[in-house]
């Protein structure tokens, strides 16, 4: 095998030249230089000459030296004419138009033929996919000479590469390979996959690489020109052959390639607006009447609003199957992420090969080829299955990870990183934390001091204990929680898919209606709240729960909960009697709960003890029901509660994306107000999408309700077009939330004196009520990507403006890191 890599520059200026065609003579093997002028081309056959051709430059033909690997630095000479023969005149540059533009006419033909050409739009697919992802630290050669990291961990420098990217030293730190067999059915959509072989460099002592894989898959998503949108991180790039693409892209015919069969037209693409989230690059379109894209080389403009990315290049090669459809045979996505100081970054390259592709009903006859499960059978090593050999830098990745595992300096650094990520400290059998809740405060407890901990895998992978103790300096009460979780599957309780039993007992404080909050109320930053916040509960609770997840991301849980709710602070349970108002000490609630959740194709970052969702375009459905039984273990009420929730993210190409939450619920039975639906309010200064950020705690209650929360992120679509402002790379967000609900007469204390009266303030004004005929509504306008980590919203309450102690306007902030 012969491999040639190098850098192409302009001889007169020394600048790199993008889009130069490189090819071995008398072969169909071709490639192009990327935005940095670099290239790489390889051939399994013996070749003698290599040609370089760029528009506006003289052709270069060179003899390929003997050997297997070569590094060439090519200088192209611009084509010039004798000035004595040239008449120079100044003319107005013609405005780009789609009308009567042969390049646009060509792309419209491509769009018209897309459905017949694209194999991924066929009903039945079967294929094998090999994937490899290599991540490296990237430093300039000057930076590498003074790097403290490379000095402390000298073996990393010994296993580094300086040829792949001229002028930079790549030190591989992560490597993953996977070979799968896939079956896809389009109507209705269903995909089945089986892993045939897998290799990965791992450092499991500190982080869960299965979770990191999900995150990397979100960044390095599959790029396919035949899809209308190409996702990279949270950004969605419109394909240059999407239906609306001619309205946003410019197209230019560059060349006709006659030395390939069928002949191809090389088409250059560029955004009409340089700040739009669109691609730059070239398409290679067949001239055999099918107008198929056979190859694409894509990059991005540095001016677009995309975080961290210093450079990105995508190479797509399409092959034709037996039915004449085109499928993505090979793709390479390379990305340079500027996460560190000047001179250092993270360089990643993901390569996909697809083989044995079938796009016809015969795919139904295929069966998933699983790797051997019998211990006596010899598993086929990855070396025998790879479509191409690993490069030297990819081989180095495995060596570097093995060395890092044994490095004490690296272990200390990862311990610090693990603490900052999880909030827990300790590498033995027990961890102490979370550190952000050691100290907090609220009107009922005053200063709240808390200490907690949990066991680790070093104690046991099958059973986990966690607990905490807390003390309030105002109420002078001790609170506590102790839980045990038993894994019923071979892996840990945090290893997807989970099957577990949980037993927990606690005595804690709680804000009514906040039991489904996503953040703990004793987080120090959430201690700062607006308005009146004195109505709390002491909750003495026993919980027994069974959770079962499947690999298809379908899960269900059943639980029994027994809790004694004791009013605290300014909250009272007051019943009316013939003798007058009576204070009720507490409520005992005995409840069975069942929940079904379906999240098709769900992605999440799975840490050692937590999950963080990685949003994609698939919906999440959650159905929850509960039954309270009077008399069972001292339960005070009979009731039923049903809730249905749907979350969906919708991508709209360069217009951004929308998050939609729909929810409805109903309480059946006669219950006092603490057992009604207390709508999720937020009186902190941190913005929360699932909550109402200008609603007061316990302000609205319902036994029947429906709500919609809408949030749209424009990803800088408007701000990117404003001079000076666009340099800040800010992003616009708008939200709208509406809630409608009611309380039936049997649950209305004004019509039933035996029910507890709605809470009042110290002046006797009622603080809680049912929603009227007008929905509760609020909206906001926000700016995100401030310093790349901060989001700030201006929130406006749109209804119920005369309620006591409310805020009509508010400013909320949130830490939000986006790609």
N, C-alpha and C positions, 0 to 999 in steps of 0.2 A: 504494500500500500504506500502511495506517495501522498504526502500532505504538505501544502504550501500555505504559510501564513505571512502577514506583513502589514505594512502601512503605506498608503498612497498619498502623496502630497503634491501640491502645485509647485513646479520648479521655480517659478518666478516669485511666489509669495511665501512658500513654505507651509501654507495652510493645508489641512487635510481635505481630500476630495471625496465627496459623497456620491454614490450611485454609479461608480465605475463598474463596467461589466468585465468580469474576469472569467476566462475559460481555457480549458486545455484544448489544444488544437486537435482536430479530427475526432472530437468527442462531443456529446451533448451535455457535458458537465459544465455548469455555469454558476456563478454567484455574483454578488455585488458588494461594493464597499459600503460600510455603515456610515453613520453620521460623524464618526471619529476618523473615518478614512481607513479603518482596519478591515481585513478580510481573512477568510480561511476557506480553502478548497482542497478536496481530497479525491483520489481516484484509486481504485483497486487494480486498474490495468496500467501497463507501462505507457508513459507519455513522454514526448520529447520536447514539446514547446508549450508555452503558456502565453496568452494574449491579454492585453489590457486595453480597453476602449472606453473613453469618456467623451460625452458631448462637449465640443469645443476644445478638445485636446488631440494631439497626434497619437495614433495607435502605437503601442509598444509590443514587440514580439521578442520573447526571451527563451533561451534554451533552459530546460529544467536540468539543474545539476544532478549528478548521480547521488544516490542516497535516498532515505525515506522521509525525512523531515527537513523543511527549509524555511528560513526566515528571510523575506525579501522586503526591502524598503525601496519603493518605486517612486520616481519623480516624473510626472507627466508635464510635457511642454505644451503650453497653450498654442493653438493655431493662430497665426497672425497674417496680415496682408500688408503689402507695401503701401504706405500712405499716399504715395504719388499716384496710385491707381484708384484711390478711394475718394469719393465725394462725401463729405461729412455735412449733415444737416440735422437740425433739432426738430423733432416732431413730438406731438403729444402722444403719450403712450395710450394705445387703444384700451378701452374699458373691456374687462372680461365679460363675455355674454354666453349664455347657454344656446341661444338661437343661432342656427347655422354654424354651429361648432362641431366639427367632425369627431372630436374627442368625446363630447357629450352624447352625440348620436351613438357612438360605439358603446359607451357605458350604459345607455338605455337598452341596447340590444343585450348586454350582459345581464341586466336586471330582468328583462323579459324572459331570458332562458334560464334564470337561476333555479326555478323549481324543477325543471327537467334535468339540470346538470347536477344539482346538489344531492349527494347520497344521503346526507343526514336528514333529508325531508321525506325519505322513503319509509314505508310502514314497518319493514322488518330489517334489522341489522344484526350482524354477528361479526366480531373482530377481536383480535388480540392487540393489546396495547402495552408497550414497554415505555416506562417513564423513568427519567433520572433527573435529580435536582441536586446541584452542587452550589453551596454557599461559601464565599471566601471573604476574608478581610482584604480590602484593596487599599494600597498606599502608593503614593508617588515614590519613586526610587530615592528621592531626597528625604522624604518623611521616614522611609524605612530605615535609613542609616541612623536616625536619632530616636527611633521608637523604643520606649521603655518596655513595652510588651514583648517585642522581639528580643530585647536584651535579657529580660527575666526568663522568658521561655524560648531559649535559643533553638530548640528543636523545631519550632514553628518556622523560623527563618531557613533552616536546613531543608524543610519540606515546603518550599514556596516556589512560585513560577513567575518568571519575568518575561516570558515570550508571548503568552496569550494576548496580553494587552500591553503593547509597547509603551514604555515610560512608567509602568506601574508594576508593583509586586503584589501577586495574589497569594494569600495564605489560606488554603481551604480549611474550613472548620465544621462543615456539615455535608453529608452525602446520603442520598436516599435513592434506592432503585426498587422498582416494582413491575412485575409482569402480570397482567390480568387478562382473563377471557370475559367478554361482555356480550350480552344479548339485550337488544333494545326493541321494544314494541311501541309504536307511536299512538295508536288509537285503541284503547286508552293508553296513555303513556305508562310504561313500566320498564325498568332496567334491572337486570340481574348481572352480578359480577362475581367472579371467582378468582382468588389470588393464586397464581401458579408458582411464583417465587418472589422473594422479597429480601433485600439487604438494606441495612441502615446503620450509620454510625450513631451511637447513643451515649448519653451521659445521664442515665436515669437517676443518679443520686439526688439531683436537685430539681429537675424539671421533667415534665411529662412530654416526651417528644411526639406522642400521638396527638396531643393538643396542639403542639407547634405545627405539625403537619397540616392540620385543618387551617391554621392561620396562613401558612405559606401557600396552601392551595387557593386561599381567597385572594392573595396578592398575585401569584403566578397562575391565573386562571387560563383555561383552554381558550386559545384564540382561533377563531374560524371565520374567514371572510364571508362565508355563506350565511352566517347568522346576522340578523339585523343589528344586533348590539354585541360588543365585545367587552366583557367585564374585566377590569383590573382593579383590585381592591374595591373600594366603594364607588369608583368611577365607572361610568358606562360610556364607551366610545362607539359612536355610530359607525357602522361598516361603510366603506366607500362604495359598496354595491347594494345598500339598503334602498328601499323605495324612495325615501326623501333625500337621499344622498346628493343628487345634483343641485339641491337648493342650498347645500352647505359646503360642498367641496368644489374645487377647481380641478379640471382635467386637462392634461397636455400630452399629445402624442409625441414621443421622444424618438422612437426607432422602430424599424421592422426587422425582426430577427429571421433571416432566411436560412440559417445553418441549423435549424431545429425542425423537427417534423411532429405535428404540423407547424407551419410558420406562426410566429407570435408577434403581436404588437406590444411594445413596451410603453406603458402609460404612466405618466407622473401624476400624483395626486397631492393636493395641498388644501388646507382649510381656506375658505373665503375670508374668515376672520381669524387672525393669528392667535387670538386668545381663547377661541373655542376649543373644547375638549375633543379634538379630532386628530386623525393621523396624517403624517407626511409619509411619502414613500413612492413605491412603484408597483404596478400590476402588470402581469404578463398574460395576455389574452390570446386564445387560440383563434386562428383564421380559417377554421375548417367548417364554418357555418354553425358551430355550437356555441361560440362566444363564451367559452368557459375560462375562468381564471385558473391558470395552471400554476402560478407562482405569485407570491406577494412578499415584498420587503417593506416593513413599516417601522417608523420611528415617531417621536413626538417632538413638538416645538417646546423649547425651554420656557416660553412665555406663558404656557397654559397653567391653569390653577390646579396643580397636582403636587401634593406634598412629598418631600424627601427624594424624589426621583431626579437624579442628575443626568441620567442617560438611559434610554431604553431602545432596544431593537427587537423586531420580531421577524422571523423568516418562516414562510409557509410554503410547502411544496405539496401539490395535489397530484394524486395518481388516479387512473381510470380503472374501475373494476370491470368484470365480465359483462355487466349490463349496460356499460357506457356511462355510468354515473361517476362523478369525481368525489373522491374522499381525501381527507387530509392525511397524506402518507407520512409526513414528517413536519414537525414544527419546532422551532427554537426560539425561546423568549429569554433575552438577556437584559438584566436591569441593574443599574448602579444606584444604590440608595445612599444618599448623603446623610447618614445618621450621626456622624461624628464631626470632629473639627476639620478645618480645611486640610486637605491632603489625605484624609482617610475616609473610607466609605465601606459599604457592604455590596459585594458584587455577586449576583446570583444568576444561574443559567439553568433553565428547565427545558429538557428535550423530550419530545414524544415521538415514538415510532408506532405506526399502525400497520399490521400485517393480517393476512388471511381474512380479508374484508369481503363480506357478502351482503348485498343490499337487495334482496328479493325474498319471496316467500320461502325459498329453500333455507333461509336462516332459521325458520321454525324447526327444521330437522336437526339443527345443531344442539348439542348438549354441552353444558358447562363442564370444562375439563379441570377438575379439581386437582390440587397437589396431593400426593399420596398421604393418606391418614394412617395407614398401617406402619407401625414403628419398624417392621422388618423390611419394608420397601425403602429403597434408596432414593431420597429426594434428589431431583435433578438440580445440580448446582447452577447458580446464576451465570457462571462463565460459559456454560453450554447453551444458554438461552438468549444472551444479549445479541441484538442485531448488529452492534458494532462494539469494538473493544473500548474499554475506558481509556481516556486520555491520561497523561502523566499526572495532571493536577487533580483529576478525579480519584486516582489511586492514592494520592497523597492525603486526601481527606480521611480515609480510613486510618492511615498511620497517625495522623495528628490527633484524632479523637482518642485512640488508644493511649497515646502519650499524655494527653490532658487528664485522663482518668487517674493517672498516677502522680499528678503534679499537686503538691500541697498549696502552692500559691494560687493555682486555678481553683482549687476547692474552696479556699477562703473567699475568693472573689465571687464565686457562685453562691456561697452561703449568704453574703451580703445582698446579692441580687434577689435571692429567694425570699429574704426577709422583707425587702422593699415591695416585692410583688404580692406576697401573701399576708404580710403583717404579723407573721409568727416567727419566733426565733428559737433555735435549738436544733441540733442534729442527732440527738439521741432517741430514746424511746418516747419522750414527751416533748411537745412544743408549747411555748408560752405565748399568749397573745389573745386577740389582735391588739396591737399597740395603740391603734387610733380610738379605742374605747376604754382605755385605762382610766381616763378622766373625762367626765362630761357633767352637765348640769341641766336641771329642769325645775319648774315651780313647785313640784310636789316633793321631790327628793332633795332638793338643794344641790349641793355638790355631791356627785355620784362617783365613788371610787370602785374600780372593778379589777379583778384579776381572774384570768381564765387560762385554759390550756386544753390540749388534746393529745392523744397518742398518735404514733407514727407507724409506718410500715415495719420499723425495727422492732416494735412491740408485737404487732400482729398484722397480717394482711387480711384476715377474715373478720376480726372484731375490733371495733374502734370505740373509744370512750372520749367524751368531751364534757366540759363543765366550766362553770364560773361561779364566783361569789361577788356580790356588790353590796355597798353600804351607802345609805343616804344620810347626809349630815343634818337635814331638816326633819325628815320623818323618823330618823333613828331606827330604821328597819333594815334587816339583812334580807337580801334577795339571793336566789341561787338557781342553778339549773344543772342537771346531770342527765346525760344521755348515753345510750349504748346502741350501736348499730352493728348488726351481724350480716355479713355478706353471704348470700345463698348461692353465689356463683363462684367458680374457681378463682377469680381475680378479686381485686380490691373493690370496696363499695364505691370508689370514685372511678372505676374503670368501666367505660361504656361497653356493652349495655349492663345496667345495674339491676341486680335482683337482691333485695335486702329486707330485713326486719329492723324496725326502730322502736325503742322504748325510751321515753323521756318523761322526767318529772321536773317541774319548775315552779317557782314562786317569783313573779316578776311584775313590773309596772308595764302599762300599755295604754296608748292613746286609743280610744274607741274608734273603730273603723280603719285602723292602721295595721291590722294583723296580717295583711297580705302585702305589706310594704316590701320594696326590694332592698332597702337599706336599713340597718339597725338604728333605732332611735337614739342609742347611746353613743353613736359616733360623735366625736367632739365637735366637728364642723356643723353637724345638724342640730346641735344644742341651741344655736342662734335662731330664734323664731320670731316672727312678727305677731302683733296682736295678743289677744287673751289666749292663754294656753294652760289653764288650770284644771281642766276636767279630764281626769285620768281614771284608770282602773288598776287595782291589784288583782292579779290573775294567778290562782293556784291551779295548776293544770297537770293532768296525766295524759300522755299520748302514746298510742300503740299504732304502728303503721307498717303496711306491707307495700313495697314498690317493685314493679316489674317492668323493665324496658326490653324492647326487642331491637334487633339490628335494623329493622325497617323504620325505626324512630316512632314506633307506636308504643305507648306506655299506659299503664293504669296503676292506680294506687287505691287501697282501701284502708280506712283508719277508724279508730275509735278514740274520741276525745271527751274527757270529763274535766270540767273547769268550774271553779267557783269565782265569780266576778264580784269584787267588793269595790264600791265607788270610793274614789280618792280625790283630794283637792277640793275643787268647787263643784264636783259632780255629786248628785244625790238621787237615790231611788225613792221617789215619793208617791205613795198611793193614797187616794182619797177614801175616807170612810165616813160613817155617820158621826164619828167622834172628831172628825177633822183630818188634816194631813198626817200620814204615818210614814216615818223613815224606815225603809226596808234595808236590812243589813247587807244582804248579798243575793245573788242568783246562782243556782247550780244548774249547769248545762250538761246534759248527757247526750252525746251526738255521734252517730255513725256517718262516715263520709266516704264517697267514692268519686274518683276522678279519672277521666279518660282523656289522653292527649295524643294527638297525631301531628307530627312535624316532618313531612316528607322531605328527604334530602337535607335535613338539618345539619348545620355546621356549628361548632363551638370550640373555643379554646379550653381544653381540659387541663387545669392545673392539678397539683397534687391533692388539693382539697376543695376546689371550686371550679365552676364552669362560667365562661363568659361567652354569650352568643355571638356568632359571626353571621350577620344577616345576609340572606340571599333572597332570591325572588320567589321562594316557595312559601305558602301560607302555613300558619300554625293554628290548629283547632284545639280548644280545650273545653270539655264539658264536665261540670262539677255538680254533684248533688249531695245533700246531707239530710239526715232524718234525726230529729230530736225526740227522745222517748221519755215521757213523764213517768216517774216512779222507778225507772231503771237506774240503779246506783245514785238515787236521790235526785234524779233529774226533775226539774220544776215544770217543764213545758213540752207539749207535743207540737211538732211543726215539721215542715219540709222546705228545703231551699234548693233552687235550681239556677245555675248560672252557665251561660254559653259565651265563649270569647273567641274571636278570630283576629289574628295579626297577619298582615300582608305587606311586604315591601314591593313596590312597583318601580322599575327603572324606565326612564324616559330619555334615553340617550343623552345628548349634551344639555337637555333641559333639567337634568338632575334625577332625583328619585323621591318617592313619596312613601311614608309609613302610615298605614291605616289600621286602627284598632276599632273593631265593632264588638259591643258587649250588650247582653240582655240578661235579666234575671227576675225571679219571682219567689216570694216567700208565701208558703201556704200554711194557714193556721193562725191562731190568735196568740200574739206574743207581745211583750213589752218592748220599748224602743231599743234597748241594747241588743236585741236579737233581730231587729230589722236590718235592712241593708243600709249601713252608714257610709255614705259615698266618700271616696278616697280624696281627701283634701291634702293640701301641702302648705304649711305655714313657714317652712324654712325658706332660705334664700337660694337654694339650689333648685334648678329647673328639673322637673320630672315630666316625661311624656305621659305615663299612665295616670297621673294625678291631675287634679284641678288646682292650679297654682295660685289662684286668688280666691279660692273657697276656704272658709274657716272650718276647723275641725268640728264635726258633728253638726254642721250648718243645715245639711239636707239629709233626710231619711226617706226610704221608700220600701214598699213591699212588692212593687212592680216597677221596672225601669228598663230603659234602653239608652245607649250612648254611642257616640261616634267621636273618635279622636283622629284628626288629620294633621300630618306634618309633612311639608314639602321642602326639600333641600335643593336649591338651584345650583349649588356647586360653583358659584361665581359667574353665572351666565350673564348677569347684568353688570355687576361691579367690575368684571374683567374688561369692560368696554369703556370705562371712565378713566381718562388720563390721570396719571399719578396714583390714583386710588388702586388701580390694577396692580401696582407694584407690591401692595400689601397682601395680595392673594387672599382676600377675604371672601366669605361665602354667605349667601343670603338664605334665610330660613323663615318660612311662615307657618303658623299653626292655627287650627280652629278646632274647638271642642264644644260639643253640645250634649246635654243630658236632659232627658225627660223622664218623669216618673210620677208616682202617686202612692198614697196610703189609703187602703180601703177603710170603710167605716168601722169594721170590727177591730182594727189596729190603731184607731185614732183615739187618743186619750181624752179628747174633748167630747167624744160620744160614748166613752166607756170609762167610768170613774174607777174601775178596778185595775186599769192599766196605769203604769208609772207615768207621771207627768213629764212633758218635755223639759229639758234642762233650761234654767234661767240664769241670768247674770245677777250680780249683787244688787242691781236696781229693780229686779223683778221682771225684766224684759225677757221674753222667750228667745232662746238662742238657737233652737232647732225647730225645723218645720218640714212639711211635705212640699214638694215642688207643685207649683200651680199649673195653669194651662200654658204658661210660657216656659220654654226650656231654659235651664241654666246654660249660659254661653260665655266663652272667653276666647280671645285670640291673641296672637303675639307676632311680632316681627323681630327676628334675631340676626345676629352676625356671628358666624363661627370662623374657625381657623385663625383666631387672634393669637399671634405668636405660635401658631400651629397646634395649640393645645386648649384654647379657651373659647367658650361660647357664651354670649350675653344676649338676653332677650328682654324686650320691652313688652310687658303683658298688659292687656286691657280686658277688664271685666265688662261684659256687654249686657247683662240682665241682673235683676234683683239688686239694683243699686241703692235701694233704701233700707236694706237689711242692716241691723246694728253691727258696729265694730268691723265693717268690711273695708277692704282697700280696692279702689277703682283702678288704680294703676300700680305697677310694680316692676322692678328690675330684678331679673334672676340670672344666675350664672351657673355654668356647668363645665367640668373638665371633659373635653371631647376631642379625642385624637382621631383624625381621619387620614386616609391615604391621599 
